[in-house]
Amino acid sequence: MATVLDDLSGFEFEAVMVDVFRHQGYRDVRQAVRTADEGRDVTMIDDSGPGEPVGVVVECKHTDAVGRPVVQKLHSAVTTYDYDGPCRGVVATTGRFTAPAQEYAKRVSDAPDDIDIDLLDGRRLREIGEEIGMDLYSGRIEVLCEETLPPPTDVETVTAERDAAAATVENLSSSELPVPDATLAFSPTLLVDTAVDATFETSVGVIHSVSDRERLAISADRDGPALLRSDAARLIDAGIDRAVPIPDGDEAVDERFAAVEFGRFGRTESEYVDWVVDRQRDRYERTVTYTGDNNVTYERTCTPTKSDVRVTGVEPVFLPQATTTTRLGEYEYGHAFVTNGDERLTVADEFGTCVHCDRGSDAGGGRADVTITHCDNCGSLNCADHVREERLVGEPVCTGCSTTGEFFLATKHFYDEANREAFAGEYAAMPVYRKPLENPKLVAGVAVGVLILLVVLFGAV
């Protein structure tokens, strides 16, 4: 069966080899520009050994057979490579190596004061592809991930976060909070290191240049790639070195939580890399103006090419999210946070939101400065615009569930009709002089009006 390698151009084969080497653990893997690579198609650093890091120069040949001259050219490229440390060379081909090429590489590698040269033929490349999860028949790399940021290990820890969020609600005691349903979900994410180097020139010289390095945190579930918010990205970056094996099949975790779910990476790594490259090209696009040799002002849009954008590292990891669901009366409230073991970031908090108008909600998972009050009658959480004092018992009641009645032209709120009728009996028994107190605004308005009238009369006299 023919592989995708057979259908690639030489430059595309180099790009595939960048992915291969990066997945083998090499660091700072870079593909050379299309011209003037000086026999160095790919450069990288091997720091897997006990000694100092080794600079590696790779020559890629998309051909049926590689002869001795190619290996000699690589030998010269390595010996002249500007790297402060030991170096070695690699020749990678989709085909095979001739006997003279193999003999030359062996003689150079065996020489005590010379460099080592490794030869990777098409058969070995396919073996490496299977080892790293790269399907060379489709040209795609499956995202393989068996690690997660440290998750919470018990429901009590998760419940304590819920209790802290609910503690800010007025008229809600911690003793009223039931044990919540707690779930644990592991969301697929990627930390992607990028490098953008681009120079734009005209006849007058360089009009714009870019040289930047950026680390992106990407949500990689089935909904497609998307940048994570900056605080979530920082949390992942801070915890990536403490990643632990995913607790898949861990009965202790499964028994503690109502549900444990593992998200799936929705795309191949190659597709994520393509998305990042396109995103960075758009991000660094600039429209610049410059003056030509003829003193005419020109405008040009400078967009980095795909070869100007390099993905130098892709690190997959699961991000654990703990979610609680709490039922109060007729309502359910969710609270969720993500964690890297040491830090927690709230991503959902319905204890800080009015159920009637969403005041207090924050798209970032935080809270606005709004007082939220619990209604014992129906279990709702309410902002000041949607909560009133229950006239009979003097407790908060929301406008969504209250029964109303008019007393001395003022609207009063009650838990139910029984409370309204009970207060109606009390109102009927009130002395006449006390009934106006049910409408203090009206009384105050009348008093002000009388005072003004008196002033006018005295003024007339």
C-alpha positions as CSV (number, residue, x, y, z in Angstrom):
1,M,0.0,0.0,0.0
2,A,1.3,3.4,-0.9
3,T,1.7,5.8,2.0
4,V,1.1,9.5,2.1
5,L,4.8,10.0,2.0
6,D,4.8,8.9,-1.7
7,D,2.5,11.8,-2.6
8,L,4.3,14.6,-0.8
9,S,6.5,17.3,-2.3
10,G,10.0,17.6,-0.9
11,F,9.1,20.6,1.3
12,E,5.9,18.8,2.5
13,F,8.0,15.7,3.4
14,E,10.3,18.0,5.5
15,A,7.2,19.3,7.4
16,V,6.0,15.7,8.1
17,M,9.5,14.9,9.5
18,V,9.3,18.0,11.8
19,D,6.2,16.3,13.3
20,V,7.9,13.0,13.5
21,F,11.0,14.3,15.3
22,R,8.9,16.5,17.7
23,H,6.9,13.4,18.7
24,Q,10.1,11.5,19.3
25,G,11.0,14.0,22.0
26,Y,13.4,16.3,20.2
27,R,13.3,20.0,21.3
28,D,13.2,23.2,19.2
29,V,12.6,21.3,16.0
30,R,12.8,23.8,13.1
31,Q,12.2,23.5,9.4
32,A,14.5,25.6,7.2
33,V,13.1,28.1,4.7
34,R,12.6,26.9,1.2
35,T,15.8,28.4,-0.1
36,A,19.4,28.5,1.1
37,D,19.0,25.8,3.7
38,E,22.7,24.8,3.1
39,G,21.9,21.1,3.5
40,R,20.1,21.6,6.8
41,D,16.4,20.9,6.0
42,V,15.6,20.4,9.7
43,T,17.5,21.4,12.9
44,M,16.7,20.3,16.4
45,I,18.2,19.6,19.8
46,D,18.5,16.1,21.5
47,D,18.6,16.5,25.3
48,S,17.5,12.9,26.1
49,G,21.0,11.7,27.0
50,P,22.9,12.1,30.2
51,G,25.4,14.5,28.8
52,E,25.0,18.0,27.3
53,P,22.4,18.6,24.6
54,V,23.3,17.6,21.1
55,G,22.6,19.7,18.0
56,V,21.1,17.6,15.2
57,V,21.1,18.5,11.5
58,V,18.7,16.6,9.2
59,E,18.8,16.2,5.5
60,C,15.4,15.0,4.0
61,K,15.3,13.3,0.6
62,H,12.0,12.4,-0.9
63,T,13.4,9.9,-3.5
64,D,13.6,6.2,-4.2
65,A,17.3,5.9,-3.5
66,V,19.9,8.1,-1.6
67,G,23.5,7.8,-2.6
68,R,26.9,8.7,-1.0
69,P,27.0,12.3,-2.2
70,V,23.9,13.2,-0.1
71,V,25.5,11.8,3.0
72,Q,28.7,13.6,2.3
73,K,26.8,16.8,1.9
74,L,25.2,16.3,5.3
75,H,28.5,15.6,6.8
76,S,29.8,18.9,5.6
77,A,26.6,20.7,6.8
78,V,27.0,19.3,10.3
79,T,30.7,20.1,10.7
80,T,30.0,23.7,9.7
81,Y,26.8,24.0,11.8
82,D,27.0,27.0,14.2
83,Y,26.1,25.2,17.4
84,D,27.8,25.5,20.8
85,G,28.1,21.9,21.7
86,P,28.3,18.4,20.1
87,C,26.5,17.7,16.9
88,R,25.3,14.8,14.8
89,G,23.5,14.3,11.5
90,V,20.5,12.4,10.2
91,V,19.5,11.6,6.6
92,A,15.8,10.7,6.3
93,T,14.3,9.3,3.0
94,T,11.1,7.8,1.9
95,G,13.1,5.3,-0.1
96,R,16.4,3.4,0.6
97,F,20.1,4.0,0.9
98,T,22.7,2.7,-1.5
99,A,25.5,0.5,-0.2
100,P,28.2,3.3,-0.7
101,A,25.9,5.7,1.3
102,Q,25.6,3.2,4.2
103,E,29.4,2.5,4.1
104,Y,30.3,6.2,4.3
105,A,27.9,6.9,7.2
106,K,29.3,3.9,9.1
107,R,32.9,5.0,8.5
108,V,32.3,8.5,9.7
109,S,30.3,7.4,12.7
110,D,33.0,5.0,13.8
111,A,35.8,7.6,13.5
112,P,36.6,8.7,17.1
113,D,37.0,12.4,16.3
114,D,34.2,12.6,13.8
115,I,30.4,13.0,14.0
116,D,27.7,10.4,14.1
117,I,25.3,10.0,11.1
118,D,22.1,8.1,11.4
119,L,20.2,6.9,8.3
120,L,16.4,6.6,8.4
121,D,14.9,4.8,5.3
122,G,11.2,4.4,4.4
123,R,10.8,1.2,6.3
124,R,12.3,2.7,9.5
125,L,10.1,5.8,9.1
126,R,7.0,3.6,9.0
127,E,8.1,1.8,12.2
128,I,8.6,5.2,13.9
129,G,5.2,6.3,12.8
130,E,3.6,3.3,14.5
131,E,5.6,4.0,17.7
132,I,4.5,7.7,18.0
133,G,0.9,7.2,16.8
134,M,1.4,8.8,13.4
135,D,-0.6,7.3,10.5
136,L,1.7,7.7,7.6
137,Y,-1.0,6.3,5.3
138,S,-3.2,9.4,6.0
139,G,-0.5,11.8,7.0
140,R,-2.2,12.5,10.3
141,I,-1.0,12.3,13.9
142,E,-3.5,11.0,16.5
143,V,-3.4,13.0,19.7
144,L,-2.2,10.5,22.4
145,C,-2.7,11.7,26.0
146,E,-2.6,9.7,29.2
147,E,-2.0,12.5,31.7
148,T,-4.1,15.1,33.4
149,L,-3.5,18.0,35.7
150,P,-4.1,16.7,39.3
151,P,-7.8,16.4,39.9
152,P,-9.7,16.7,43.2
153,T,-9.9,13.3,44.8
154,D,-12.9,13.6,47.1
155,V,-16.4,15.0,47.0
156,E,-15.8,16.9,50.3
157,T,-13.2,19.1,48.7
158,V,-15.6,19.9,45.8
159,T,-18.5,20.5,48.2
160,A,-16.4,23.0,50.2
161,E,-15.9,25.1,47.1
162,R,-19.7,25.1,46.6
163,D,-20.2,26.1,50.2
164,A,-17.8,29.0,49.9
165,A,-19.8,30.3,46.9
166,A,-23.1,29.9,48.6
167,A,-21.9,31.7,51.8
168,T,-22.2,35.0,50.0
169,V,-26.0,34.6,49.5
170,E,-28.2,36.5,51.9
171,N,-30.8,34.6,53.9
172,L,-29.2,31.2,53.1
173,S,-27.7,29.2,56.0
174,S,-25.0,26.6,55.3
175,S,-27.2,24.1,57.3
176,E,-29.8,24.5,54.6
177,L,-27.5,23.3,51.9
178,P,-28.1,19.6,50.9
179,V,-25.3,17.3,49.8
180,P,-24.9,18.1,46.1
181,D,-24.5,15.8,43.2
182,A,-20.8,16.0,42.3
183,T,-19.3,15.1,38.9
184,L,-15.8,15.1,37.5
185,A,-15.0,15.7,33.9
186,F,-11.6,15.7,32.1
187,S,-11.4,18.1,29.2
188,P,-8.8,17.6,26.4
189,T,-6.5,20.6,26.0
190,L,-3.3,21.4,24.2
191,L,-0.4,23.7,25.1
192,V,1.1,24.8,21.8
193,D,4.4,26.7,21.4
194,T,4.7,28.9,18.3
195,A,7.3,31.0,16.6
196,V,6.6,33.6,14.0
197,D,9.4,35.1,12.0
198,A,8.6,37.1,8.9
199,T,10.2,40.0,7.0
200,F,8.5,42.1,4.4
201,E,10.6,44.0,1.9
202,T,10.1,46.2,-1.1
203,S,12.5,48.2,-3.3
204,V,12.9,50.7,-0.5
205,G,14.0,48.0,2.0
206,V,12.3,46.3,5.0
207,I,8.8,47.8,5.6
208,H,7.7,45.4,8.4
209,S,9.1,42.5,10.4
210,V,7.8,40.1,13.0
211,S,9.8,37.9,15.4
212,D,7.7,36.6,18.3
213,R,7.2,33.5,20.5
214,E,3.9,32.6,22.0
215,R,2.4,29.7,24.0
216,L,-1.3,29.0,23.4
217,A,-3.7,27.0,25.5
218,I,-6.4,25.4,23.3
219,S,-9.6,23.6,24.1
220,A,-9.4,20.5,22.0
221,D,-12.8,18.8,22.4
222,R,-15.3,17.8,19.7
223,D,-16.6,21.4,19.5
224,G,-13.4,22.3,17.6
225,P,-10.3,24.2,18.6
226,A,-10.7,27.4,20.6
227,L,-8.4,29.5,22.7
228,L,-8.9,29.2,26.4
229,R,-9.4,32.3,28.5
230,S,-6.1,33.7,29.8
231,D,-6.6,32.7,33.4
232,A,-7.3,29.1,32.4
233,A,-4.2,29.1,30.2
234,R,-2.1,30.3,33.0
235,L,-3.5,27.6,35.3
236,I,-2.6,24.9,32.8
237,D,0.8,26.3,32.1
238,A,1.6,26.4,35.9
239,G,0.4,22.8,36.5
240,I,1.7,21.0,33.4
241,D,4.8,19.8,35.1
242,R,2.7,18.2,37.8
243,A,0.6,16.1,35.5
244,V,-0.4,12.7,36.7
245,P,-1.8,9.6,34.9
246,I,-5.5,9.9,34.2
247,P,-7.6,7.9,36.7
248,D,-9.4,5.9,34.0
249,G,-11.0,2.9,35.7
250,D,-10.1,4.1,39.2
251,E,-12.9,2.6,41.2
252,A,-12.1,4.8,44.2
253,V,-12.7,8.0,42.1
254,D,-15.8,6.5,40.3
255,E,-17.4,5.6,43.6
256,R,-17.0,9.1,45.1
257,F,-18.4,11.0,42.2
258,A,-21.9,10.6,40.7
259,A,-20.2,10.6,37.2
260,V,-16.7,10.7,35.8
261,E,-16.4,11.6,32.2
262,F,-13.4,11.8,29.8
263,G,-13.6,14.1,26.8
264,R,-12.1,13.1,23.5
265,F,-9.8,15.0,21.2
266,G,-12.0,16.0,18.3
267,R,-9.3,16.4,15.7
268,T,-5.9,15.0,14.8
269,E,-2.8,16.9,15.9
270,S,-2.0,17.9,12.4
271,E,-5.4,19.6,12.1
272,Y,-4.8,21.4,15.4
273,V,-1.4,22.6,14.1
274,D,-3.0,23.8,10.9
275,W,-5.6,25.7,12.9
276,V,-2.9,27.3,15.0
277,V,-0.8,28.3,12.0
278,D,-3.8,30.0,10.3
279,R,-4.7,31.7,13.6
280,Q,-1.2,33.1,14.0
281,R,-1.1,34.3,10.4
282,D,-4.3,36.3,11.0
283,R,-3.1,37.5,14.4
284,Y,0.2,39.0,13.0
285,E,-1.3,40.4,9.8
286,R,-0.6,44.1,9.6
287,T,-1.4,46.8,7.1
288,V,1.5,49.2,6.8
289,T,2.2,52.4,4.8
290,Y,5.5,53.3,3.3
291,T,7.0,55.8,0.9
292,G,8.4,54.5,-2.4
293,D,11.4,55.7,-4.3
294,N,9.2,58.0,-6.3
295,N,8.0,59.7,-3.0
296,V,4.5,58.1,-3.5
297,T,2.9,56.7,-0.3
298,Y,1.8,53.0,-0.7
299,E,-0.2,50.7,1.6
300,R,0.5,47.0,1.9
301,T,-1.1,44.2,3.9
302,C,1.7,42.1,5.4
303,T,0.5,38.5,6.2
304,P,3.0,35.9,7.3
305,T,3.2,32.8,5.1
306,K,2.6,29.3,6.5
307,S,6.4,28.8,6.4
308,D,6.8,31.9,8.5
309,V,4.9,30.3,11.4
310,R,6.4,27.3,13.2
311,V,4.8,25.1,15.8
312,T,7.7,24.1,18.0
313,G,5.9,22.1,20.6
314,V,2.5,20.5,21.2
315,E,1.8,19.1,24.7
316,P,-1.6,17.5,25.3
317,V,-3.1,17.2,28.8
318,F,-6.5,16.8,30.3
319,L,-8.0,19.6,32.4
320,P,-10.1,18.3,35.3
321,Q,-13.4,20.1,36.1
322,A,-15.4,19.4,39.2
323,T,-19.1,20.4,39.1
324,T,-21.8,20.3,41.8
325,T,-25.5,20.6,41.3
326,T,-27.5,21.7,44.4
327,R,-31.3,21.7,44.6
328,L,-33.0,24.4,46.6
329,G,-36.8,24.3,46.5
330,E,-37.9,24.5,42.8
331,Y,-34.4,25.5,41.5
332,E,-31.1,23.8,40.8
333,Y,-27.8,25.6,41.0
334,G,-24.5,24.7,39.4
335,H,-21.0,25.5,40.5
336,A,-17.9,24.4,38.7
337,F,-14.2,24.9,38.9
338,V,-11.1,23.6,37.1
339,T,-7.9,22.9,38.9
340,N,-4.3,22.0,38.5
341,G,-4.0,20.5,42.0
342,D,-2.8,23.6,43.8
343,E,-5.0,26.3,42.2
344,R,-8.7,26.4,41.4
345,L,-10.5,28.6,38.9
346,T,-14.2,29.0,39.0
347,V,-15.8,28.6,35.6
348,A,-19.5,28.5,36.6
349,D,-21.2,30.0,39.7
350,E,-25.0,30.2,39.7
351,F,-25.0,31.2,43.4
352,G,-24.0,34.7,42.3
353,T,-26.8,35.1,39.7
354,C,-30.4,36.3,39.9
355,V,-32.7,33.6,38.4
356,H,-35.1,36.3,37.0
357,C,-32.7,38.7,35.2
358,D,-29.2,37.1,35.3
359,R,-27.8,40.1,37.2
360,G,-24.6,39.2,38.9
361,S,-23.6,36.7,36.2
362,D,-20.2,37.1,34.6
363,A,-19.2,35.4,31.3
364,G,-15.7,34.8,32.8
365,G,-17.1,32.7,35.7
366,G,-16.7,35.4,38.3
367,R,-19.3,37.7,39.9
368,A,-20.5,41.2,39.5
369,D,-20.9,43.4,42.6
370,V,-24.6,42.4,43.2
371,T,-26.2,41.3,46.4
372,I,-28.1,38.0,46.0
373,T,-30.8,36.9,48.4
374,H,-32.4,33.5,48.9
375,C,-36.2,33.1,48.9
376,D,-37.3,30.4,51.4
377,N,-40.6,30.2,49.7
378,C,-39.5,28.8,46.4
379,G,-35.7,28.4,46.7
380,S,-34.9,31.1,44.1
381,L,-31.8,33.4,44.3
382,N,-32.6,37.0,43.5
383,C,-31.1,40.5,43.0
384,A,-32.6,43.5,44.9
385,D,-35.0,44.2,42.0
386,H,-36.7,40.8,42.4
387,V,-36.9,40.4,46.2
388,R,-39.3,42.0,48.7
389,E,-40.1,41.6,52.4
390,E,-42.9,39.2,53.1
391,R,-45.4,41.4,55.0
392,L,-46.8,38.8,57.4
393,V,-43.6,37.1,58.6
394,G,-41.0,39.8,57.7
395,E,-38.7,37.4,55.6
396,P,-37.5,37.9,52.0
397,V,-39.7,36.6,49.3
398,C,-39.1,36.9,45.5
399,T,-41.4,38.6,43.1
400,G,-41.6,35.4,41.0
401,C,-43.5,33.4,43.6
402,S,-45.1,35.9,45.9
403,T,-48.9,36.5,46.2
404,T,-49.7,40.3,46.3
405,G,-52.4,42.4,47.8
406,E,-53.2,46.1,48.0
407,F,-53.3,47.7,51.4
408,F,-53.8,51.5,51.7
409,L,-52.9,51.8,47.9
410,A,-49.6,49.9,48.5
411,T,-48.7,46.5,47.0
412,K,-47.7,44.0,49.7
413,H,-46.0,40.6,49.0
414,F,-46.8,37.3,50.7
415,Y,-45.7,33.6,50.6
416,D,-49.2,32.5,49.6
417,E,-52.9,33.4,49.7
418,A,-53.2,32.0,53.3
419,N,-50.6,34.6,54.5
420,R,-52.3,37.3,52.6
421,E,-55.7,36.5,54.1
422,A,-54.2,36.3,57.6
423,F,-52.7,39.8,57.1
424,A,-55.9,41.1,55.7
425,G,-57.6,40.1,59.0
426,E,-54.8,42.0,61.0
427,Y,-55.2,45.0,58.7
428,A,-59.0,45.1,59.2
429,A,-58.5,45.1,63.0
430,M,-55.9,48.0,62.9
431,P,-56.8,51.4,64.3
432,V,-57.5,53.9,61.5
433,Y,-54.4,56.0,62.3
434,R,-52.1,52.9,61.8
435,K,-53.3,51.9,58.4
436,P,-51.6,54.8,56.5
437,L,-48.3,53.4,57.8
438,E,-48.7,50.6,55.2
439,N,-47.9,53.2,52.6
440,P,-45.2,55.5,54.0
441,K,-44.4,57.0,50.6
442,L,-48.0,58.1,50.2
443,V,-48.0,59.5,53.7
444,A,-44.7,61.3,53.2
445,G,-46.0,62.8,49.9
446,V,-49.2,64.0,51.5
447,A,-47.2,65.6,54.4
448,V,-44.9,67.4,51.9
449,G,-47.9,68.6,50.0
450,V,-49.6,69.9,53.1
451,L,-46.4,71.7,54.2
452,I,-46.1,73.4,50.8
453,L,-49.7,74.5,51.0
454,L,-49.2,76.0,54.4
455,V,-46.2,77.9,53.2
456,V,-48.1,79.3,50.3
457,L,-51.0,80.3,52.5
458,F,-48.8,82.0,55.1
459,G,-47.0,83.7,52.3
460,A,-50.3,85.0,50.9
461,V,-51.3,86.3,54.3
